[in-house]
Amino acid sequence: RILHNQRMGPLGRRRAASSFRTLAAVTFLALSAVMMLFFRSSSRSPASLLRSPLAKARATVSTAAIAGTPTAVATYGKLCERLKEINQLSGVSSILGWDEQTMMPSGAAGTRGQQKSVLAAVIHEKQTDPALGQLLEDIKGGEELECDFARANCRDAQRDYKLETAKSKEIARREAELEAESFNAWVQARKDDDFNGFEPKLTEMFQLKKEVAKLTRPHLPIYDGALDAFERGMPSTRLDDIFGELKKDLVPLVKSVIDAGDMKLPAALTDAAWPVDTQAELCLEIAKDLGFDTERGRFDVSVHPFTGGVGPSDVRITTRYNEKNWMEGIGGTIHEVGHALYEQGRSQLQQDLPVSRALSMGVHESQSLLWERMVFQGKAFWQYATPIIHKYFPHTKDVDAMEFYRAVNRVQPGLIRTEADELTYPLHIMLRYGLEKAMLEGETTVAELPSKWNAEMKESLDIDVPSNAMGCLQDVHWSVGAIGYFPSYSLGAMMAAQFYEAAKKAIPDLEEQIAKGNFSPLKTWLNENIHTVGSLYESPDELLTVVTGKPLDTAIYMKYLREKYSELYSL
């Protein structure tokens, strides 16, 4: 389950201090552990893999209704009881994290760190209990159960157990403690623009994550071991190929757009003040229209926007507003709503069991980015949204839908990842991917990070970095141990384009419906094909193949970018 994640995307500073949603399956050990999945090869037949996700979801049954041999069914029931208890304890950690970001007084940070450390140790004990291991051995991967979802639960539980038992209780506790210590050090260092003050904790974090990668995935290269915690089955060699192909096509397109000259936007969108209370009312109306269920969710404000909660019945969005940047609040809200719709759409019959979890962080990001990039930054959305913005902000009454559309797709290379436009954003991710990989593998040191960062920014975006606060200290991820997470953003963007293309084929009048403010067809399609399916499949490529007909294809993403920005900039 995702607890925090920093938003990527053109619109606004949003997560710049960046605790990203604030990342958290990541900020908290319990959540980190939940995301560290390692799966075996599929034993299902090709015919089974071609069954539609909707058919699979409809086949989902409660634990009590599972068919199979009597012994296997009884064992599975006991296994599910233990797995649910572990997940419910992780839910407590999630709520502690939400409170830390929204309600907790700053003076309680030390106490909260201790609470999370103790809870992490308790969860780890349950995750590594020999009795759980015996149940997993007895269930034999669920081979005697007649349910794909039950077998997936057995598969994922076995992998979780293998990963957690590879770590000692001391390592689990140290992870939780260091995440809190390092995060607090990062907050202060970023505020003071003091990289030297943060360097010791960051060095310690990379050393610890290297140790964890070796312990939990000894058969993988070091960086692949860290990456697999977020993008299972994605080796760095393939990531190198994906990013290499993307960069080859993207850099010339970025250059062509920049050479075409900057967009001129109406002064009403760039010079006026946008009262935050009014923005909040606007964003809540849009969130509800998109399908966010406020009976099963909360909508709050935090310094670092994120989506959290404990399952489909309790999903908590936070966002933030900037009086001078209207796109930050609206774009950020829609991004978080995309995550929240995934969470609210997860299978309630499989709640608290491994198969109900997000398949990968990239898949989760694909859902937030689909709503942010394909919907919010699409033409059709502004036919719906323009009158609503006019209602809340009368000073925009002369701004038409096309001008809003152009505004949210303006390309301006900049220093800050969370403020980056859609076109240059992947270059920010590639920079971070290369640096974290080099530091984890020992090819460069943490002490060299500022100089390496600044050189890469100059080379890739032709930008001079004025300070470490606006450079290598801008993101929260490494401070909370999310080493290997950054690629998920760009992988999610590529998946989003691929899923949206499939949705348009399945719903021929999709964009006409969006223009009318009817988002239900898209939400239902995503619920049925992605959200309720959870982790049934063993990899994002398998899910993509079932839903779209092919594994991840960078060509689809580049086609989307090329067509969109060629039209916007008259290339």
ChimeraX attribute file (.defattr): number of C-alpha atoms within 10 A of each C-alpha:
attribute: neighborCount
match mode: 1-to-1
recipient: residues
	/A:1	28
	/A:2	31
	/A:3	29
	/A:4	30
	/A:5	31
	/A:6	31
	/A:7	34
	/A:8	31
	/A:9	27
	/A:10	28
	/A:11	27
	/A:12	26
	/A:13	25
	/A:14	32
	/A:15	29
	/A:16	23
	/A:17	23
	/A:18	26
	/A:19	29
	/A:20	27
	/A:21	30
	/A:22	29
	/A:23	29
	/A:24	30
	/A:25	27
	/A:26	31
	/A:27	30
	/A:28	29
	/A:29	29
	/A:30	30
	/A:31	23
	/A:32	24
	/A:33	22
	/A:34	22
	/A:35	26
	/A:36	24
	/A:37	26
	/A:38	24
	/A:39	18
	/A:40	11
	/A:41	8
	/A:42	14
	/A:43	9
	/A:44	9
	/A:45	8
	/A:46	9
	/A:47	7
	/A:48	11
	/A:49	17
	/A:50	13
	/A:51	12
	/A:52	13
	/A:53	23
	/A:54	18
	/A:55	12
	/A:56	19
	/A:57	21
	/A:58	11
	/A:59	12
	/A:60	21
	/A:61	16
	/A:62	13
	/A:63	17
	/A:64	10
	/A:65	10
	/A:66	19
	/A:67	15
	/A:68	16
	/A:69	13
	/A:70	11
	/A:71	13
	/A:72	19
	/A:73	22
	/A:74	15
	/A:75	17
	/A:76	25
	/A:77	16
	/A:78	12
	/A:79	23
	/A:80	21
	/A:81	13
	/A:82	18
	/A:83	19
	/A:84	16
	/A:85	16
	/A:86	21
	/A:87	23
	/A:88	18
	/A:89	17
	/A:90	25
	/A:91	21
	/A:92	16
	/A:93	25
	/A:94	26
	/A:95	16
	/A:96	20
	/A:97	23
	/A:98	25
	/A:99	13
	/A:100	17
	/A:101	22
	/A:102	16
	/A:103	11
	/A:104	14
	/A:105	10
	/A:106	10
	/A:107	8
	/A:108	10
	/A:109	15
	/A:110	13
	/A:111	10
	/A:112	18
	/A:113	20
	/A:114	15
	/A:115	15
	/A:116	23
	/A:117	25
	/A:118	16
	/A:119	20
	/A:120	27
	/A:121	21
	/A:122	17
	/A:123	24
	/A:124	25
	/A:125	17
	/A:126	19
	/A:127	25
	/A:128	20
	/A:129	15
	/A:130	13
	/A:131	13
	/A:132	19
	/A:133	18
	/A:134	12
	/A:135	20
	/A:136	21
	/A:137	13
	/A:138	15
	/A:139	23
	/A:140	15
	/A:141	18
	/A:142	24
	/A:143	17
	/A:144	16
	/A:145	22
	/A:146	14
	/A:147	18
	/A:148	21
	/A:149	29
	/A:150	27
	/A:151	21
	/A:152	23
	/A:153	24
	/A:154	27
	/A:155	27
	/A:156	23
	/A:157	27
	/A:158	23
	/A:159	17
	/A:160	23
	/A:161	22
	/A:162	18
	/A:163	22
	/A:164	22
	/A:165	18
	/A:166	18
	/A:167	18
	/A:168	16
	/A:169	18
	/A:170	10
	/A:171	16
	/A:172	23
	/A:173	20
	/A:174	17
	/A:175	25
	/A:176	27
	/A:177	21
	/A:178	21
	/A:179	25
	/A:180	24
	/A:181	18
	/A:182	23
	/A:183	22
	/A:184	17
	/A:185	21
	/A:186	29
	/A:187	20
	/A:188	14
	/A:189	19
	/A:190	23
	/A:191	13
	/A:192	12
	/A:193	19
	/A:194	17
	/A:195	22
	/A:196	10
	/A:197	15
	/A:198	21
	/A:199	19
	/A:200	14
	/A:201	20
	/A:202	24
	/A:203	17
	/A:204	14
	/A:205	24
	/A:206	23
	/A:207	15
	/A:208	18
	/A:209	21
	/A:210	20
	/A:211	15
	/A:212	22
	/A:213	26
	/A:214	19
	/A:215	17
	/A:216	21
	/A:217	19
	/A:218	13
	/A:219	11
	/A:220	14
	/A:221	15
	/A:222	20
	/A:223	22
	/A:224	21
	/A:225	26
	/A:226	27
	/A:227	25
	/A:228	23
	/A:229	28
	/A:230	27
	/A:231	26
	/A:232	23
	/A:233	20
	/A:234	16
	/A:235	16
	/A:236	19
	/A:237	9
	/A:238	11
	/A:239	14
	/A:240	14
	/A:241	11
	/A:242	15
	/A:243	20
	/A:244	13
	/A:245	14
	/A:246	18
	/A:247	16
	/A:248	10
	/A:249	13
	/A:250	20
	/A:251	15
	/A:252	11
	/A:253	20
	/A:254	19
	/A:255	11
	/A:256	15
	/A:257	20
	/A:258	15
	/A:259	11
	/A:260	12
	/A:261	10
	/A:262	12
	/A:263	15
	/A:264	11
	/A:265	14
	/A:266	15
	/A:267	11
	/A:268	16
	/A:269	19
	/A:270	13
	/A:271	10
	/A:272	14
	/A:273	15
	/A:274	19
	/A:275	15
	/A:276	16
	/A:277	11
	/A:278	13
	/A:279	22
	/A:280	20
	/A:281	12
	/A:282	19
	/A:283	22
	/A:284	18
	/A:285	13
	/A:286	20
	/A:287	23
	/A:288	12
	/A:289	14
	/A:290	21
	/A:291	18
	/A:292	24
	/A:293	18
	/A:294	14
	/A:295	9
	/A:296	14
	/A:297	20
	/A:298	16
	/A:299	18
	/A:300	15
	/A:301	16
	/A:302	18
	/A:303	18
	/A:304	26
	/A:305	34
	/A:306	37
	/A:307	30
	/A:308	32
	/A:309	28
	/A:310	23
	/A:311	26
	/A:312	20
	/A:313	17
	/A:314	17
	/A:315	26
	/A:316	24
	/A:317	24
	/A:318	23
	/A:319	28
	/A:320	22
	/A:321	28
	/A:322	17
	/A:323	16
	/A:324	15
	/A:325	18
	/A:326	21
	/A:327	21
	/A:328	23
	/A:329	25
	/A:330	24
	/A:331	25
	/A:332	31
	/A:333	28
	/A:334	26
	/A:335	30
	/A:336	31
	/A:337	32
	/A:338	26
	/A:339	28
	/A:340	31
	/A:341	24
	/A:342	29
	/A:343	31
	/A:344	24
	/A:345	23
	/A:346	25
	/A:347	24
	/A:348	16
	/A:349	13
	/A:350	23
	/A:351	19
	/A:352	23
	/A:353	27
	/A:354	29
	/A:355	27
	/A:356	27
	/A:357	26
	/A:358	24
	/A:359	27
	/A:360	27
	/A:361	25
	/A:362	25
	/A:363	29
	/A:364	27
	/A:365	30
	/A:366	28
	/A:367	28
	/A:368	27
	/A:369	30
	/A:370	25
	/A:371	25
	/A:372	28
	/A:373	23
	/A:374	19
	/A:375	20
	/A:376	22
	/A:377	23
	/A:378	20
	/A:379	18
	/A:380	22
	/A:381	24
	/A:382	24
	/A:383	20
	/A:384	18
	/A:385	20
	/A:386	19
	/A:387	17
	/A:388	15
	/A:389	19
	/A:390	15
	/A:391	13
	/A:392	16
	/A:393	17
	/A:394	12
	/A:395	16
	/A:396	19
	/A:397	14
	/A:398	11
	/A:399	18
	/A:400	15
	/A:401	18
	/A:402	13
	/A:403	17
	/A:404	22
	/A:405	20
	/A:406	18
	/A:407	19
	/A:408	19
	/A:409	22
	/A:410	22
	/A:411	22
	/A:412	18
	/A:413	20
	/A:414	19
	/A:415	18
	/A:416	20
	/A:417	29
	/A:418	26
	/A:419	22
	/A:420	24
	/A:421	22
	/A:422	20
	/A:423	22
	/A:424	22
	/A:425	22
	/A:426	24
	/A:427	23
	/A:428	22
	/A:429	20
	/A:430	20
	/A:431	16
	/A:432	21
	/A:433	20
	/A:434	14
	/A:435	21
	/A:436	23
	/A:437	20
	/A:438	16
	/A:439	20
	/A:440	24
	/A:441	15
	/A:442	14
	/A:443	10
	/A:444	15
	/A:445	16
	/A:446	19
	/A:447	15
	/A:448	12
	/A:449	21
	/A:450	17
	/A:451	13
	/A:452	16
	/A:453	19
	/A:454	18
	/A:455	15
	/A:456	21
	/A:457	19
	/A:458	12
	/A:459	11
	/A:460	15
	/A:461	17
	/A:462	12
	/A:463	15
	/A:464	15
	/A:465	20
	/A:466	10
	/A:467	16
	/A:468	20
	/A:469	20
	/A:470	17
	/A:471	22
	/A:472	20
	/A:473	26
	/A:474	24
	/A:475	25
	/A:476	27
	/A:477	24
	/A:478	22
	/A:479	27
	/A:480	28
	/A:481	29
	/A:482	24
	/A:483	25
	/A:484	25
	/A:485	25
	/A:486	24
	/A:487	23
	/A:488	21
	/A:489	25
	/A:490	22
	/A:491	23
	/A:492	22
	/A:493	29
	/A:494	25
	/A:495	30
	/A:496	27
	/A:497	24
	/A:498	26
	/A:499	21
	/A:500	21
	/A:501	17
	/A:502	16
	/A:503	19
	/A:504	13
	/A:505	11
	/A:506	13
	/A:507	14
	/A:508	10
	/A:509	11
	/A:510	19
	/A:511	19
	/A:512	13
	/A:513	18
	/A:514	24
	/A:515	18
	/A:516	14
	/A:517	18
	/A:518	18
	/A:519	18
	/A:520	15
	/A:521	16
	/A:522	21
	/A:523	19
	/A:524	14
	/A:525	16
	/A:526	21
	/A:527	23
	/A:528	20
	/A:529	22
	/A:530	27
	/A:531	28
	/A:532	29
	/A:533	29
	/A:534	27
	/A:535	22
	/A:536	27
	/A:537	21
	/A:538	21
	/A:539	22
	/A:540	23
	/A:541	19
	/A:542	19
	/A:543	25
	/A:544	22
	/A:545	15
	/A:546	18
	/A:547	21
	/A:548	19
	/A:549	14
	/A:550	13
	/A:551	17
	/A:552	21
	/A:553	15
	/A:554	19
	/A:555	14
	/A:556	16
	/A:557	18
	/A:558	18
	/A:559	11
	/A:560	16
	/A:561	17
	/A:562	18
	/A:563	11
	/A:564	14
	/A:565	19
	/A:566	13
	/A:567	10
	/A:568	15
	/A:569	18
	/A:570	9
	/A:571	13
